[in-house]
Amino acid sequence: MKCKFLLMLLSSAVAIQAAMIKDVRFSCSAKDCQMLFQFASDKNLPTFFQKYDEASKKLTVGFSETDFAFGVGNYDVDGSAAFVRSMRVFKEPYRGMNFLKIEMQVGPSITTDKNAIALDKANFLLKFAANNGKAWTFSKLYASKKAAAEKAAREEEKRLAAERKAAEKQAILDRKAAEKAAREEEQRLAAERKAAERQAILDRKAAEKAAREEEKRLAAERKAAEKQAMLDRKAAEKAAQNEGSASATSALLPGLKEMTVLIGSGMEQFRLVADSRLSIDKVSDVNGSFMVTVAISGPQKSPVFKVSAGSLVKSVFWDANGLNIQLSMGARPVMLVQDGALILQSSENAVRRDGFVFWSARPNGIYVRDWMKSPEPVPEFSEFVKTYEKESKKLVSSTQTFHLRPVVRELIVVADETEFYAAPSEKAQVMQRVVFGDRLVNMDLNGLYRKVQVGNKIGYVNRRAVSFSDELSAVQLERLKKVDQERGEKLTQGMKPMGSALDELYEDRVTYSSFGRRDPFVEVKGLVEEGINIDQVELVGIIWEAEEPVAILVESKNPSVSYTIKEGDKIMNGKVLKITQTDVLFLIQEFGVSRRYSMGLPDKFGGQK
């Protein structure tokens, strides 16, 4: 009870101490003009301040712990007055006290906050030097504007009532018209349905008749095709017998197209291609006798074909179980099936020299190419060109479908933020959002989207929002290092996927060393291709919102000559590798040496971003 009494006493004291402005008057004499703030009482008058803002032409006065009888808000006085044109009344704490502020939009007669003040009992006077003002009383202005507003509200209410009545009448007419139109539409649709049903019966009968005739025709064609196939098979068997008797014996076992051995760069690979496409579920694991069996149809028995190259596979032969591959003692290679071919791969320790050995057995013979570095001094380039074999390039190109080592390619998010979709479409469900620096596992390319793996989720991201680590520009690489440092991580080179998508995670490429010579896979006459010389152009723009990003280059010495390039376009001695929002990455190949060159957009000061 005592606490409640003290609270009531304090509230009464605060209420007694609070001042109240009950009206505001403005008047002028021959000498000056003054603004009178009439307080309800001459006791406990508040603290006062005034402030003038030249830029906004506003004079603000403040009274501590004061209320305004008409409440806070915006009030118009006289829009063309030389003194006060409008007032905004609001409360705001100032220097530890709650102030009532009156912000006045003023005319040209008020230009300072050094205006004289005076106190006449309960009237607080603010005096101005000029004397050309028009007198007004705020309570009268407030009352007249309130009455005008109430009158306008009554007239608006009458107008709205008349409009509602007219709208209700029109709605009745519209409803009747709509009901009539609906009945007519229903009758029309019923007639159309009846006609459509009748036409459907006629179409079905015609289709059944055409189907019977087509079935008869196809049966006749199948019969003729079977007859022709039998004749062709007999002719082929006869031709094969004649060719077999007239030509040399095939260098390969029956049922096989090619066997290839590739040795170099610390690995050895054996590749086998059969007449029928292979699948990994038909390939057994290495047994105790180091034998791998491929369960495919073929001869019940065949001679043993000895592989004369490498130390991984010793021989190949057929038996009743299928095709058998005899491995060397202790060999445990990685096995996979790619494009219908069986590939075995393991580390290579027998050859200590740098380079490659290529061995290929085909039906028409066995081919061997040895690019191992000899112990003798490297010959001069001119001597190497003289001994260059033109036909060897054709054999090398056949190895370009091999997969020398399983590499899970890592993608890095280069956009500030992008969506991770459940399907390759921007309308698909967004499973989460990935940000710059996040690592993704590359699985496949689907048009404008890349199929990737994030943790244990598999989905799609826009391919423009990600890049491989070897496609990053210098600016992106520096930013990535900073992001990794902030996250407390190190720049990773790859990550293992949760699922098994082995045949989709390999990149087609051949890796080799040029030993300081020219690129042996490039013909002598084609060492330099004509095209854009990146040393003589500058990057001036990138069109990023197009379906495929386009970069705009201009010649440094002649800016009127411009070029547009896309990813994959050829330039002099290379190609365009990647286009981002700020950079273009080129791959340059000269004399067997590859290098990457990044060209960035200029910033607003003319430097590179």
N, C-alpha and C positions, 0 to 999 in steps of 0.2 A: 504493500500500500504506500509506504514511504517513497519507494522508487517511482511509482506511478505519479505521485504528487509532485516529485522533483521534475520529472519529464514534462508534466503539464505546465509547471511554473516556468521552466526554460523556454518552452514553446511560446508561452504568452509573452515572455520578455523579448524574444526575437521578433514576434509579431508587432509588439509595441514599438521596437526600435526601427523596423522597416519603414522607409518613407514611401509616399504615394504621390505621383504626379497625376492630378485629376483633370488638368486641361493645359493647352498650349495656345498662346495668343501671339500674334505678330502685328506690330503697329509702327507708324513712322510719324515723326514731328518735323518741323522745319529744320531742326538741327541734325537729327540722326534717326535711325530705326532701331528697334529693339525686339527681342524675342523673349516672351515671358513664360516661364515654366511655373504653373500654379500648383504648389504642394498642398496636401490635405491638412497639414499642420506645420507650425513653425518650430516644432520640437524635433530634435534628432535629425537635422538636415544633413544630407549626405556629402561625401567628398565629390569634387567635380574636376573633370579635365576636358580639354578640347584639342582636336588635331585636324589639320587641313592637308589634303592630298592634291597637289597641283595637277598631276597627270589625269586623275579621274574627276576633278572638280567636285570633291566631296569634303564636307565638314562633318566631323564626328564629335559628339559630346557624350560624356559618360557620367553617371551618377552611381555611387556605391550603394549597395543594399537598397535598391529602389524598385518599385513596381509602377507600371503604367496602367491607368484606369481602363484604357481601351484595348489592352492586350498587345502582345508582340505581333508583328506583321509588316506588310508594305502598304504605305498610304500615299496617294497622289494629292498634291496641293494645287500647283499651277505650273503647267509644263513650260510656259514662256516667261515665268517670273524672273526678275533680276536678282531675287534673294533665294528663297527656298522653293524648290520645284516639287520635291517628293521626299518622303521620310521612310527609312527602314528601321523598325524598332526591334531589338533583339537583346538577349542577355548573354554575357560572356565573362568568364573569370579573368581578372586582371590584377596582377600584383597581390595575389592572395585574397582578393575580395571578389564578390559576385557583383558585376557592374551591369546596369541597364544602359545600353548604348543606343543612341539615336543617330543614325548615319543619314545625312541630308545631302541630296543632289542639289547643288546651288548654282546660281547664275553669276554673271560677271561682277555683281556688286560685292560679293564675298570672295576675297582672295588671300585670306590669312587666318591663322588660328590665334593671333594676338589680339583678340577682340576683348573689350572691357566687360567685366562682370560686376553685378551689384546684387544686393539682397534687400528686399523690402518686405519685412515680416515673413510670410509664407511664400512670397513670390521671388523666384530666382530670375534675374535679368541678364540677358546676353545682348550687348550693345554693338551695333555696327556703324561704321563711319558714314556710309552713304545714307541718303534720305529719299530715295525715289521708289519706295516700295508700296505695295497695296496691302491694306490691313486684312487680316483673316483670323478666325477663331477655329481651332481644330475640332471642338465639340460640334459646332454648327456644320462644318464641312463633313464631318463623320455622319451626322444625322441626316443631312440632305442626300449624301451618296448612299446611305443605307436605305432611305426611303425610295430613291430612284432604283436601287437594286431590287428591292421588294416588289416595286411596281413592274419592273421588267420581268421578274420571276413569275408574277401572276399572269402577265400577258403571254409569256412563253408556255406556261402551263395550259392556258386556254388554247393556244395554237397547237400544242401537242395533242390535246384532247380531240380537237377537230381532225387532226391528221390521223389519230388512231381510229376514229369513227369511220373516216373515209377508207382507211386501209382495211378495216374489218368488212365493210361493204364490198370493196373490190376483191377481197379474199374469197367471199361467198361466191361472187361471179366467176372468179378464176377456178374455184373448186368444181363448180357445176360444168364449166367448159372442159376441165381436165377429165372429169368422169365421162363426159360424152365422147371425148377423143379416145379415152381408154377403151370404151366399148367398141368404137369403130376399129381401133387397132387390133383388138382381140378377134373381131370377126375377120379382119384381113389376114392375120396370122393363122387362124384356123383354116382358111381357104388355101393359104400357101402350104401349110403342113399336109393337107390332103393331096395337093398336087405333087408335093415332094415325095410322099409315100408311093403314089402311083408311079412316079418316074423311077423311084428306087427299085420297085419290083421289075420294071422293064430293064433297068441297068443290070440288076443281078442276073436275070435270065440271059442277057447278052454276054455278061462276063463268064457265066458258067459254060456257055456255048464256046466262047473263045478259049477258055481254059482247056476244054476237052480237045479242041483242035490243036492247041499248042502242045498238049501232052502227046498227042499222036505224032506231031512233027518232031519233038525231042526224042521220042522213042525210035523213030526212023533214023534220026541223026546219030544216036548212040549206037544203034546197030551198025550203021555204016562206018562210024569211027572205030568200033571194036574190030570190024573186019579189016579196015585199013591198018590199024595198029598191029594186028597179027601179021599182015603182009610186010609191014615195015620191020618188025622184030625179026622175022625170018631173013629179010634182006640184010639187016644189020649183022645178024649172026653169021651169015654167009660171008659178008664183007670182012668181018673180024677174023674169021678163019683164014680167009685169003691174005689179009694183012699180016696176021701172025706168022703165017708160013713164009711170007716174003720179007718181013722186017726183022730187026734184031730184037732180042728179048728185053722186056722193060727192066730198067735199073731198080725199080721199086717192087715191093710185094704187091699182089693184087689187093684191091680195095683201098689203096693209099694214093694220095695225090702228091704229097710232099713231106719231107722230113728235113728240118733245119737245125743247125747248131750254131750258136753265137757265143763267143768268149771275149771278155774284155771288161775293163773298169771294175775289176774285183768280183765279177759274177759270170756264171755260165748258164745258158738257157737252151733247152731243147723244145722244139715245136713240131707237132705232128698234125697233118691235115688228112682226114679220111674222105672217102667218097660220100659218106653220109655225115650230117652235122652231129657233133658230139654234145653231150650234156654232162654236167658234173656228177649227176646222180648215177651215171653208168661207169664212173671211174672208181676203182677200189683204192684203198690205202696201201702203203708199202707193207708187204708181208715179211715174214722172217727170212725168206730167201731173197729179199730185196727185189720183188717182182710186183709190177703194177698191171692189173688186168682191166681192159676196157671192154665192157659187155656190149658189143655191137655185132651184128650179123656179118659173116664173111666166110672164107674157106674153112673147112673143118681141120685142115692141116696145111702147113706151108714150110718152106725152108727157113732157116735162121738168117736174118739179115743183120750183119755185123756193122755197127756204126763206127766208122774209122776216125771220128773226130771227137775231141773232148774227153772228159773223165767222168761224166754223169751217167750216160746211157751206153750200155755195152752192146745190146742187140735187141731185135724186134722180130716176133714170129706170131703166126696164127695157130690156135688149137680149138677144140670144141667149146671152150668157155669164152672165146673171143680173141681180141688182140692183146698179146702179152709184151710188156716192155721190161727187159732185164736191166736193172740198175747196177752200178758199181757197188762193191761191198761198202757198207756204212753210209750210203747216200740217203738222205732224207730231204728231198727237195720240196719247195712250195709248189702245189698243183692247183691249176685253175683252168677253166674253159672260157675262151674269149672268141667271139665270132665263129663258133662252131669248131674251133681248133683247140687241141690239148697243149698246154704249156707247162713245162717243168723248169724250175729255176732254183739255183743254189749258189753259194759262194764259190769262187774259183781261186784255187791256190797253186795249180800246176804251172801256170805261166807267170813268170815274174817280170816280164817286159810290159811296157805300155803299148796300148793299141787294141785292135780287134782282129779276131779270126772268124771268118764266115764260111760255113760248110753247108751245102744244100744238095739233097738227093731228090731227083725228080724222075718221072718215067723215061725221059729222054737223056738222062745222064747225071753225073755227079759234078758239082761245081765247088771250087775251093778258092777263097780269096783271103790273103794274109796281109793285114795292115799293121802287123807288129813292128815296133820301132827297132831298127837294126842297131847293133853295137857300133857300127861304123859311123863316122861323122855325118851330120845331116848334109845332103847335097844342096847345091845352090838352087834357087827357084827356077832358073832357066833350064837346068838339067832335069829338075823334077817334071816340068811341063813336057819336055821331050819324051819322057818315059811314061807319061800319063796315058792310061788305057781308056779309050772312049767307051768301050762296052761295059766297063766295071760299074759305071753309074747306074746302068740298068739293073745290075744285080743288087747294088746297094739299096735301090728303091724298094725292093721286095722286103727288106728288113724293117721298113718304116711302119709296118703294121704290128711289130712286136711290142711287148710291154716289158721293158728291161728291168723295172723294179716296181713293186707295188707302192704307190705314193698316194696317201690320203691328202688331197689338196684342201688347205684351210682358207676360208673366206673371212675377211675382216669388214665389219660395217664401217663405211666411210661417210655416210650421211649422219647428220646430227641426231636424227631419230627416224625410224621407219617401222612399218607394220610387218608382223610375222603372221601370214595368212594360212588357213587350213587348206586352201586350194589356190591354183594359179589364176587368181582374179581379184581385182580390187573390191569386188562385191562379196567376196567370200568372208567367212568368219575370221575376225582378228583374234588369234590365240594369245598374243602378247605383243609388246613393243620392244624393239632392240635399239640400242644407242651406239654412238661412235665408239669404236674400239672393241665391241663384242666379237668373239670368235665363233664362227659357224662352220659346220662340216659340209663341204660341197658334195652333192650326190648326183645331180643331173641338171640340164638346162632345158627349160620348157618355154620357148618363145621369149617373152619379156620378163619371165620369172625364173629364178633358180630354186631348185629343190634342195633344201638344206636340212640339217639336223641341229637342234638347240637342246642340249641336255638329252632327255629321253623323248623329245617331241620332234616330229618330222613335219615340215610344212614348206612354205614358199615365201620368198622375198623378192622385191623388184631388183633386177640384176644391176641397175644403175646405182643402187644404194650400197653395193658391196664390191670388193676388189680382192684379188689374190695378193699375197704379201709381196710378190715380185712385180706387181703392177702399181704399187704405191708411189706417189710423187715424193720429193724430198720434204715438202711442206707437210703432207699427210703423215710421213714417217716420223717427223719430229713431234707432231701433235700426238701420235700414237704412243711414243715413248713417254710423254708427259702424262697421258691418261693411265698407262701401265704403272708409272711411279706413284700416282695418286691412289690407285687401287692396290698397291703393294704387290704387283704381279711382274713377271718377266715376259718379254716378247716370246711367244711360243711359235714353234715351227709346224705344228700339226696336232691333230687330236683324233682319237679312235672313235668310230661310230658305235652305237649300241647294237644296231642290227647287222645283218649280213647282206651287203650289197656290193660284194667284191668286184663283180664284173663291171660295175658302174663307177668304181673309184680309182681307175687307172687312167693315166694320160698317155696318149700315143706320142712318143718321141724317141729319138735315138740320140744318146749322149756320147761324145767322142772328144778326143784331144787332137788339135791340129799340129802338135809338135813344132810350133813355130813356122809352119808352112801355110800355103793358101788352103782354103776350104776344099777338100777333095771331092765334095758333093756338088760343087758349082763348076759348070763348064768354063774353060779358059776364055772363050769368046764372050761369055756373059758375066764377067766379074763385076762390071758396073752397069746397072740398069738406069735408063733415063727416067727422070721423075723430079719431084720437088726436092731441092737441096735445103735441108732444114737449117744449114749454117747461113743461108741467105734470106730467111724469112722471119717474120715476127708474128706471134699470136695476138690477135686484136679482139676476138670474141668467141663465145661458145653458145650455141643454140641448144639449151638443155631440155626444154619442154616438148621438143619434137619426139616422134615415136622412136627415133634413133638419134643420139646426140651428134651434133655437127660442129666442128671447129673451123674458124675463119682465119686464114693466114694472109699476110701481105708481104711483098718483097721489101726488104729493108731499104734498098736504093731507089725503088720505084713503087711507092705506096699505091699507085693507081692500078697495079696488077695484084689481084687477089685470088685465093684458092679456097675451096671448101673441101674438107676431108672428113671421113667417118672411120670408125674402128675397123681395122682390117685392110684399109686402103694401102697400096704400095707407094713408097717414096723412094728416093735414090738410096740404094744399098740397104733397104729395110722396109718397115711397114709401121702403121699406126697401131700401137698395142692397146691403149686405153684412153678414153676421154672422160674426165670428171667435170664437176661444175667450175673448177678453177684451173685445171691443168690438163695438158696433153702429154702422154708418155709414148715415146717412140722406141722401137727395137731396131738397132743398127747392126748389120753384119758385114764385116770387111775382112777379107783374107782369113776366114776361119775364126775370127774373134768377134764375139757378140758383146754389145754394150747397150745400156739403156740411157736415154736422154729425155729429160723432163723440161717442158716449156710451160711457164705459168702466165696467167693474165696480168697485165700491169695494174698496180693499184692507183688510187686517185692522185698520187704524187709522181707517177711515172715509173716507179720501181716495180720489182716483181713481188707478187704476193707470196 
